[in-house]
Amino acid sequence: ARKSPSAMSGASAIRRVLWLAFGSFAVDGFVAPLRAGNLPSTQLFHSCDRRAYVAASGSLVGFWALQGPEPARAKSIPDGQGGKAGQLADLVPIVQLQRQVEQAGTFLKAGQITDALALLRREPALRSRKSFDELFDRYSERVSAKTRAMNSAAFITYYEEVRYSDTRLEDKEPTKQALQYQRRNEAYLALDNLLAELEYLQTEASASASVDAADARKYGKEAAEALKEYLALAPQEDVEKARALAAG
């Protein structure tokens, strides 16, 4: 029988607590002594950390025992669309979106609020956050196995970094995927703010009130800049080809 959402969320919460407990005990009772080099294998259960180790083992057994169907939840990192990243065909709609944003900025400079809003409302990628993310994730670099592993074990990774100042697993410079993800999010935030501001201005204009489009122009500029920086991460030869295809 299918579990109710409330039952699934309760079991999920218990699993999270046990996993955090296991991670804490494991690092304190097992990983830390090994790092210090004072826990020979023959003395595992005679060490001063024996209780912590046993507690960690018990937590792990409890964690496994409570495993069950996980409820659907939002992803914290993109996973692409299953195809190959960096395809020219997937770059074209991003270039088209950039053109729409630039045209909306031109309308705003001329005080044409209604035209700018109508233009952006016709853009399929702006109908929902999901459609916007999918547009970019089809082209963007896929998340590496290392990033996925660190994201899945975020608690232990963070514990190691804070307690031992061990940042060897961290990338010294942001990866291309991380930069693409950041620019995508910046573009969405700016465009979401822009649409909300344009809808407000249109309501004010309908009430015969004077409107100030300064904030709308600011959001439009931020969106255009984020899209420009995203496209700067792509091979410029591909960007030019995508522009030609979008114009044709």
C-alpha positions in Angstrom: 0.0 0.0 0.0 1.2 3.5 -0.8 2.2 5.5 2.3 0.5 8.8 3.0 2.7 12.0 2.5 2.6 12.6 6.2 3.8 9.1 7.1 6.6 9.3 4.5 7.7 12.8 5.7 7.8 11.5 9.3 10.0 8.5 8.4 12.2 10.7 6.3 12.7 13.1 9.2 13.7 10.2 11.4 16.1 8.9 8.8 17.7 12.3 8.6 18.2 12.5 12.4 19.8 9.1 12.5 22.0 9.9 9.6 23.3 13.0 11.3 23.8 11.1 14.5 25.7 8.4 12.7 27.9 11.0 10.9 28.8 12.8 14.1 29.6 9.6 16.1 31.5 8.1 13.2 33.8 11.1 12.8 34.3 11.5 16.5 34.7 7.8 17.4 36.3 6.3 14.3 37.5 8.8 11.7 39.2 11.2 14.1 41.3 8.6 15.9 42.4 7.1 12.6 43.4 10.6 11.4 45.5 11.0 14.6 47.1 7.6 13.9 46.4 6.2 17.4 43.8 3.5 16.6 45.4 0.3 15.5 43.0 -2.2 14.0 43.8 -4.8 16.8 42.7 -2.3 19.4 39.5 -1.0 17.8 37.2 -2.1 20.6 39.7 -1.2 23.4 40.1 2.4 22.4 38.8 5.3 24.5 36.3 5.9 21.7 34.8 2.4 21.8 31.4 3.7 23.0 31.2 6.3 20.3 32.1 3.7 17.7 29.4 1.3 19.0 26.9 4.1 19.0 27.8 4.9 15.4 27.3 1.3 14.4 23.9 1.2 16.1 22.9 4.4 14.4 23.9 3.0 11.0 21.8 -0.2 11.7 18.8 2.0 12.6 19.3 4.1 9.6 19.3 1.1 7.3 16.2 -0.4 9.1 14.2 2.7 8.4 15.0 3.0 4.8 12.0 3.2 2.6 10.4 5.2 -0.3 11.7 8.7 -0.3 9.1 11.5 -0.9 9.7 13.7 -3.9 11.7 16.8 -3.1 13.4 19.7 -4.9 16.9 19.2 -6.2 19.6 21.5 -4.8 21.8 20.9 -7.9 20.8 20.6 -11.6 21.1 17.2 -13.3 20.7 18.1 -16.9 18.2 16.4 -19.2 20.0 13.2 -19.8 21.5 14.2 -23.2 24.9 15.5 -24.1 25.8 18.9 -22.7 27.0 21.9 -24.8 25.0 21.2 -28.0 24.5 24.1 -30.4 20.7 23.4 -30.7 20.3 23.8 -27.0 22.2 27.1 -27.1 19.9 28.8 -29.6 16.9 29.3 -27.3 19.1 30.9 -24.7 20.4 33.3 -27.3 16.8 34.0 -28.2 15.9 34.7 -24.6 18.8 37.2 -24.4 17.4 39.0 -27.5 14.0 39.2 -25.9 15.4 40.7 -22.7 17.4 43.2 -24.7 14.3 44.2 -26.7 12.4 44.6 -23.4 15.1 46.9 -22.2 14.7 49.0 -25.3 10.9 49.3 -24.7 11.5 50.4 -21.1 13.9 53.1 -22.2 11.1 54.4 -24.4 8.6 54.2 -21.6 6.7 51.3 -23.3 5.9 49.3 -20.2 2.9 47.4 -21.8 5.0 46.4 -24.8 7.9 45.1 -22.5 5.5 43.1 -20.4 3.7 41.6 -23.4 7.0 40.6 -24.9 8.3 38.8 -21.8 5.0 37.1 -21.2 5.2 35.4 -24.6 8.6 33.9 -23.7 8.0 30.1 -22.9 11.0 29.9 -20.6 9.4 32.5 -18.3 6.2 30.6 -17.7 7.6 28.8 -14.7 10.8 28.3 -12.8 11.0 24.7 -13.9 10.8 25.6 -17.6 13.5 28.3 -17.1 15.8 25.9 -15.4 15.3 23.2 -18.0 16.1 25.6 -20.8 19.6 26.2 -19.3 20.2 22.7 -17.9 19.9 21.1 -21.3 23.0 23.1 -22.5 24.9 23.4 -19.2 27.7 21.2 -18.0 26.5 18.1 -16.1 27.1 17.8 -12.4 30.2 15.7 -11.7 30.2 12.5 -9.7 32.4 14.2 -7.1 29.9 17.1 -6.7 27.1 14.7 -6.3 28.9 12.7 -3.7 29.9 15.8 -1.7 26.3 17.1 -1.9 24.9 13.7 -0.6 27.4 13.7 2.3 27.2 17.4 3.0 27.1 17.1 6.7 30.3 15.0 7.0 32.1 17.1 4.4 31.3 20.3 6.3 32.3 18.6 9.6 35.6 17.6 8.2 36.3 21.1 6.8 35.3 22.9 10.0 37.0 20.6 12.6 40.2 19.9 10.7 40.4 22.8 8.3 40.6 20.1 5.6 39.4 21.7 2.3 41.2 19.3 0.0 37.9 18.1 -1.5 36.8 21.7 -2.4 37.6 23.0 -5.9 40.2 25.8 -5.7 38.3 27.7 -8.4 34.6 27.5 -9.3 33.9 24.9 -12.0 32.3 25.8 -15.2 29.1 24.0 -14.1 29.0 26.0 -10.9 29.4 29.3 -12.8 26.7 28.4 -15.3 24.4 27.4 -12.4 25.1 30.7 -10.7 24.5 32.9 -13.8 21.3 30.9 -14.5 20.0 31.7 -11.0 21.0 35.3 -11.2 19.1 35.7 -14.6 16.0 34.1 -13.2 15.9 36.2 -10.1 16.3 39.4 -12.1 13.7 38.4 -14.6 11.3 37.4 -11.9 11.7 40.8 -10.3 11.3 42.5 -13.6 8.0 40.8 -14.4 6.6 41.6 -11.0 7.7 45.2 -11.3 6.2 45.5 -14.8 2.9 44.1 -13.7 2.8 46.6 -10.8 3.7 49.5 -13.1 1.0 48.4 -15.6 -1.6 48.4 -12.8 -0.5 51.9 -11.7 -0.6 53.2 -15.2 -4.1 51.8 -15.6 -5.1 53.8 -12.5 -3.8 57.0 -14.2 -1.0 57.3 -11.7 2.4 58.5 -12.7 4.9 55.6 -12.8 8.7 55.4 -12.4 10.3 52.6 -14.3 13.7 53.0 -12.8 13.5 49.7 -10.9 12.2 47.8 -13.9 15.2 49.1 -16.0 17.5 48.1 -13.2 16.2 44.5 -13.1 16.3 44.4 -16.9 19.9 45.4 -16.9 20.8 42.8 -14.2 19.0 40.1 -16.3 20.8 41.1 -19.5 24.2 41.1 -17.7 23.6 37.6 -16.2 22.7 36.2 -19.6 25.7 37.9 -21.2 28.0 36.3 -18.5 26.4 32.9 -19.0 27.0 33.0 -22.8 30.6 34.2 -22.2 31.2 30.7 -20.6 30.2 29.0 -23.9 32.6 28.7 -26.9 32.2 32.1 -28.7 32.1 30.4 -32.1 29.0 28.5 -31.0 27.4 31.6 -29.6 27.9 33.3 -33.0 26.4 30.3 -34.8 23.5 30.3 -32.4 22.9 34.0 -33.0 22.8 33.4 -36.7 20.3 30.6 -36.3 18.1 32.6 -34.0 18.1 35.5 -36.4 17.2 33.3 -39.3 
